[in-house]
Amino acid sequence: MKIQPIASMTGGQDGAFWRDYLFRFNAKGTCWVYDARGLDHVSEDITSLALIDTFQYGQNDPVIPHANAVVFGTEYYAEGDEFPLLYSNVYNNYAKQEDRREGLCCVYRVQRTGTAFSLTLVQLIRIGFVENRALWKSGGETPDVRPYGNFVIDREKDLLHAFTMRDTDHTTRYFTFRLPKLADGVIDAAYGVNCVTLGEADILDYFDTDYHLYIQGACCHAGKIYSSEGFNEKIPPSLRVIDPAGKRQLQQINLVELGYPVEAEWIDFHRDICYYSDAKGKVFRVDF
């Protein structure tokens, strides 16, 4: 395989491509939108991607996601919308509060007027069994360090995958659900939008893989889940490829061993090519 640094953008958390737009988020409700066409021509010089817009969102909402994993879905909020619904997980943004919002994913309508973008919260998806210490959590005497969960969508199959680190078992557990429709759920007075609660009966399948050392960004492409992780040389940034149909891990790439020790965050595919970005904003092309 080959990893090549090719571009730069703002550092932060995860994000996603949609057509010629590249979205990048941070954990405080800021989004940067770039022209993704700058990635189409690989050269020896690192390209600074053209910034289209920077905007704030969620400041008046009762929840702001960490944007640890951000993906576009399949359904559109309204006929004629340019972008399908966008899914972003809350992750550990509320780790120090009484309600930690574990297993919670925000769903947004994305709109554009010229070069100005906006996000509107339209739905929440909640894992309803996060307190099950045999299913979601690992049940040890010491609480799991990251029981919050990442969410990705298989657009071809209309499936929602959620996965979480389980410390006692030293595994990462993957769950598969049908992707909820926008009309599903019931209104949650605290959030002002419909909330879908996924219970144990909604699980289509689940399986365990090797323990992921601090999950970061994630996406799904051609039925496979691509997940980034890690912090530094002691907790090495890595990329993993997971096959939900086969219930197994296909590949793990230690980025430190390849000379890239900065925390891996953003990951997605554009024109069938995989890209990842580190926490500082350097963008890499990955040829598996």
C-alpha positions in Angstrom: 0.0 0.0 0.0 1.0 3.6 -0.4 0.2 6.7 1.6 1.1 10.1 0.1 0.6 13.6 1.7 -1.0 15.7 -1.0 -3.0 18.6 0.5 -3.7 20.7 3.6 -6.8 22.1 5.3 -7.9 23.1 8.8 -7.3 20.6 11.5 -10.1 19.2 13.6 -12.3 16.1 13.9 -14.0 14.1 11.1 -16.0 15.2 8.1 -17.2 13.9 4.8 -17.3 14.5 1.0 -20.4 15.3 -0.9 -19.7 15.6 -4.6 -17.2 18.4 -5.0 -17.5 19.6 -1.4 -15.3 18.5 1.5 -16.7 19.2 4.9 -14.5 19.3 8.1 -15.8 19.8 11.6 -14.4 20.5 15.0 -15.9 19.5 18.4 -17.3 23.0 19.1 -19.8 23.5 16.3 -17.6 24.8 13.6 -17.6 23.5 10.0 -15.2 24.3 7.1 -16.3 23.6 3.6 -13.6 23.2 0.9 -13.5 22.6 -2.9 -12.7 18.9 -3.2 -11.6 19.3 -6.8 -8.2 20.3 -5.6 -7.6 16.7 -4.7 -8.1 15.4 -8.3 -4.5 16.2 -9.4 -1.9 14.5 -7.4 1.5 16.2 -7.5 4.7 16.4 -5.5 3.6 19.8 -4.1 1.1 19.8 -1.2 -2.0 21.7 -2.3 -3.8 24.1 0.1 -7.5 23.3 -0.6 -9.7 26.3 -1.5 -11.9 27.2 1.4 -15.5 28.0 0.4 -17.1 28.7 3.7 -16.7 28.6 7.5 -19.8 28.6 9.7 -21.0 27.9 13.2 -24.0 25.5 13.9 -25.8 24.1 16.9 -25.1 27.1 19.1 -28.8 27.4 20.0 -29.4 23.6 20.1 -29.4 21.6 23.3 -26.6 19.5 22.0 -23.4 20.0 19.9 -21.7 16.8 18.5 -18.0 16.1 18.9 -18.1 15.2 15.2 -15.9 12.2 15.9 -17.5 10.4 13.0 -19.4 12.3 10.3 -21.2 10.7 7.3 -23.8 11.5 4.7 -26.9 9.3 4.6 -29.3 8.4 1.8 -32.5 10.3 2.6 -33.2 14.0 1.8 -35.0 16.3 4.2 -37.1 17.8 1.4 -37.5 17.3 -2.3 -35.0 19.4 -4.2 -32.4 19.5 -1.4 -28.9 19.5 -2.7 -27.5 17.4 0.2 -28.8 14.2 1.9 -29.0 14.1 5.7 -25.8 14.4 7.6 -25.0 12.2 10.7 -22.6 13.3 13.4 -22.0 11.6 16.7 -22.0 13.4 20.1 -19.2 11.1 21.4 -17.5 12.5 24.5 -18.5 16.2 24.4 -20.5 15.8 27.6 -18.2 13.3 29.4 -18.1 15.4 32.5 -21.9 16.0 32.8 -24.4 13.9 34.6 -26.1 13.1 31.3 -23.1 12.1 29.2 -25.3 11.5 26.1 -23.6 8.1 25.4 -24.6 6.4 22.2 -26.2 9.6 20.7 -26.0 10.7 17.0 -27.3 14.0 15.6 -28.9 14.2 12.2 -28.8 17.5 10.2 -30.3 19.0 7.1 -27.5 20.7 5.1 -28.4 23.7 3.0 -26.4 26.0 0.7 -27.1 29.5 -0.6 -24.4 30.5 -2.9 -21.2 29.9 -0.9 -23.0 30.1 2.5 -23.8 26.8 4.2 -25.9 25.9 7.2 -26.9 22.9 9.3 -30.3 22.4 11.0 -30.8 19.6 13.6 -33.7 17.5 12.4 -33.5 14.2 14.3 -31.6 12.2 16.9 -30.6 8.6 17.0 -29.9 7.0 20.3 -28.6 3.6 21.3 -31.1 2.4 23.9 -28.9 -0.2 25.6 -25.7 1.7 26.5 -26.2 0.6 30.1 -26.2 -3.0 29.2 -22.9 -4.1 30.7 -22.8 -7.4 28.7 -23.8 -6.0 25.3 -22.6 -2.4 24.9 -20.3 -1.9 27.8 -17.7 -4.5 28.8 -18.9 -4.9 32.5 -15.5 -4.6 34.2 -14.9 -3.0 37.6 -13.3 0.0 35.9 -15.7 1.8 33.6 -14.9 1.7 29.9 -12.8 4.8 28.9 -14.8 5.5 25.7 -18.4 4.1 25.8 -19.8 6.7 23.4 -19.9 5.0 20.0 -19.1 5.9 16.5 -21.8 5.7 13.7 -21.3 5.1 10.0 -23.7 4.4 7.2 -23.7 1.9 4.4 -25.4 3.9 1.7 -25.8 1.0 -0.7 -27.6 -1.2 1.8 -29.3 1.5 4.0 -27.6 0.1 7.1 -26.4 2.0 10.2 -23.3 0.6 11.9 -22.4 1.6 15.4 -19.2 0.5 17.2 -17.6 1.1 20.6 -14.5 0.2 22.5 -14.9 -2.4 25.3 -12.0 -2.2 27.7 -12.4 -5.3 29.9 -12.8 -7.6 26.9 -10.1 -5.6 25.0 -12.3 -5.7 21.9 -14.3 -3.3 19.7 -17.9 -4.3 19.2 -19.7 -3.5 16.0 -23.5 -3.4 15.7 -25.7 -3.3 12.6 -29.2 -1.7 12.3 -31.5 -0.7 9.6 -30.9 3.0 8.9 -33.9 4.9 10.5 -36.0 7.1 8.3 -36.4 10.8 9.0 -40.1 10.3 10.0 -39.2 7.6 12.6 -39.1 8.2 16.3 -41.0 10.4 18.6 -40.6 14.0 19.5 -38.1 14.6 22.3 -39.2 17.7 24.3 -35.6 18.3 25.5 -34.3 18.5 21.9 -37.3 19.6 19.9 -36.9 16.9 17.2 -37.8 13.3 16.7 -35.6 10.9 18.5 -35.2 7.2 17.4 -34.2 4.8 20.1 -32.5 1.7 18.8 -33.2 -1.2 21.2 -31.7 -4.7 21.5 -34.5 -6.0 19.3 -33.4 -3.7 16.5 -29.9 -5.2 16.3 -29.5 -7.1 13.0 -26.1 -8.4 13.8 -23.1 -7.7 16.0 -19.5 -9.0 16.3 -16.2 -8.2 17.9 -12.8 -7.2 16.4 -9.4 -6.3 17.8 -9.4 -3.5 20.3 -9.2 -0.1 18.6 -6.9 2.3 20.5 -9.2 5.4 20.8 -11.5 5.5 17.8 -11.5 8.7 15.7 -13.0 9.2 12.2 -14.9 6.6 10.3 -16.7 6.0 7.0 -18.2 3.2 5.0 -17.3 2.4 1.3 -18.3 -0.5 -0.8 -19.6 -2.3 2.2 -16.4 -2.0 4.3 -15.9 0.3 7.3 -12.8 2.4 7.4 -11.8 3.6 10.8 -9.0 5.9 12.1 -7.6 5.9 15.6 -4.8 6.8 17.9 -3.1 9.8 19.4 0.7 9.7 19.2 3.7 7.4 19.0 2.7 5.7 22.3 -0.9 5.2 21.2 -0.1 5.0 17.5 -2.4 6.5 14.8 -3.7 3.7 12.7 -6.2 2.9 10.0 -8.4 -0.2 10.1 -10.6 -1.9 7.5 -13.6 -3.9 8.8 -15.8 -6.2 6.9 -19.3 -6.3 8.6 -20.6 -9.0 6.3 -17.7 -11.3 7.1 -17.6 -10.1 10.8 -13.9 -9.6 10.7 -11.0 -7.1 10.5 -9.3 -7.1 7.1 -6.4 -4.8 7.7 -4.7 -2.6 10.2 -2.1 0.0 9.1 0.2 1.5 11.8 0.8 5.0 10.5 3.7 5.7 12.8 5.6 2.8 11.2 5.1 4.6 7.9 6.4 7.9 9.3 3.1 9.6 10.1 2.8 10.0 13.9 0.2 12.8 14.1 -3.3 11.8 15.4 -5.4 10.4 12.5 -8.9 11.9 12.4 -10.9 12.6 9.2 -11.4 9.8 6.7 -13.6 9.3 3.6 -13.7 8.4 -0.1 -13.8 10.7 -3.1 -14.1 9.3 -6.6 -13.3 5.8 -5.1 -10.1 7.1 -3.6 -9.5 7.0 0.2 -8.2 10.1 1.9 -7.5 10.7 5.6 -6.4 13.8 7.4 -4.5 14.2 10.6 -5.5 16.5 13.5 -3.3 19.3 12.1 -5.0 19.3 8.7 -2.5 17.5 6.5 -4.4 15.4 3.9 -3.2 12.0 2.7 -4.1 9.8 -0.2 -4.3 6.1 0.7 -3.9 3.4 -1.9 -4.7 0.1 -0.3 
